[in-house]
Amino acid sequence: MAETPFRPLNVIAGADPAMPVTSVKFDPHHELVWSANENGYISSYYGAGLQRYSSFKAHKGPVRQMMVLDRGIVSIGKDSIHLSNRRGLASWNLRQVV
């Protein structure tokens, strides 16, 4: 069996190496790896080459944490909680009103 060389997340095709990754999760329901960054974007990747499956903006600032559910991805930002399906369509978004 041929080994696939290790590639850090910041060198995945389409990922911005200047934007630090804040969270990484494996999807237990589908063959996807999820990453979130400091600009509030969440992206998913599939396959041995980690091709991009989806990417969407979930928060105005950094994504602090993610949780992968059967219905989609729940993410937490500084002042909001967001649920999107795996294609990026928002199901709901709760924001703190100051």
N, C-alpha and C positions, 0 to 999 in steps of 0.2 A: 504494500500500500504506500503510495507516494505521500509525503508529508507536505502540508501547505505551510509556507513560511509565515512566521509571526509578523503581523503588521499592527502597530499601535493605532488606536482609533483616530488620532490626528492625521494619519496618512491614508485614510479611507477615501476612495474616489468621491469627490464632491464635498468632503468635510473641510472646513476652514481651519488650517493649522494654527492660525492666530487666535482662534476663539476657544478658550478652555472648556473642556467637557466637565459638567457638574454632576452628572449622574449617568450610570449605565445599568441596564437591566436585561436579563434574558427573558424571553416570552415563553411561558410554559404551555401556551395553547397553540402557538404557531411557531414556525422556524424563523424567528426574527430576533435581532438584537436591537435594543432601544438605547439611544443616547440623547442627552439634553445638554444645552450649553448656556453660557452666561447672557446671551441675547434673548433667551426665552424660547428658543426653537427646540423642538423634539423631532428626531429623525429615527427611522427604522431601516434596518439593513437585512438582507437575506443572502443565502448561498455561501459557498466557500470563498468567493471573491468579495463578499460583503457589498453587493450592489444595493443602491438606495431603493427602498420600497416606497417610503413616504417621508414627508418633512412638512412641518407646520409650526406656526407661531402660537404658543399657548399663553405666554405671559409677557408683560412689559419689561421685566427684569430677569435675573437669573432663575432657572428652574432649580429649586432646592432639593426636591425629592420626587420620585415617580413610583407608581405601583401599577403592575400589569394585571388587569382583570379579564375575565372572559368577554365582557362587554366593550372593553377598550382600555385606555391609558388614563389614569388619574395622576395629575401632577400638582405640585404645590409650589407656588412662588412666594414672594415677599408679602403680598397682600391679596392673593387670589388662589382659588382651587379650581381646576379645570378637568373636565372629562371629554375625551375625544375618542372616536372609533379609530381603528387601525389605519384608515385612509386619511385621517386628519379632520373629519367633519366633527364639529363641536356638538356635544350632547347638552352640556351645561357648563356655565362659568360663574363662579361666585366671587365677588370682589368686596373688599372692605371699603366702606364709605366712611370718610373722615369728616 
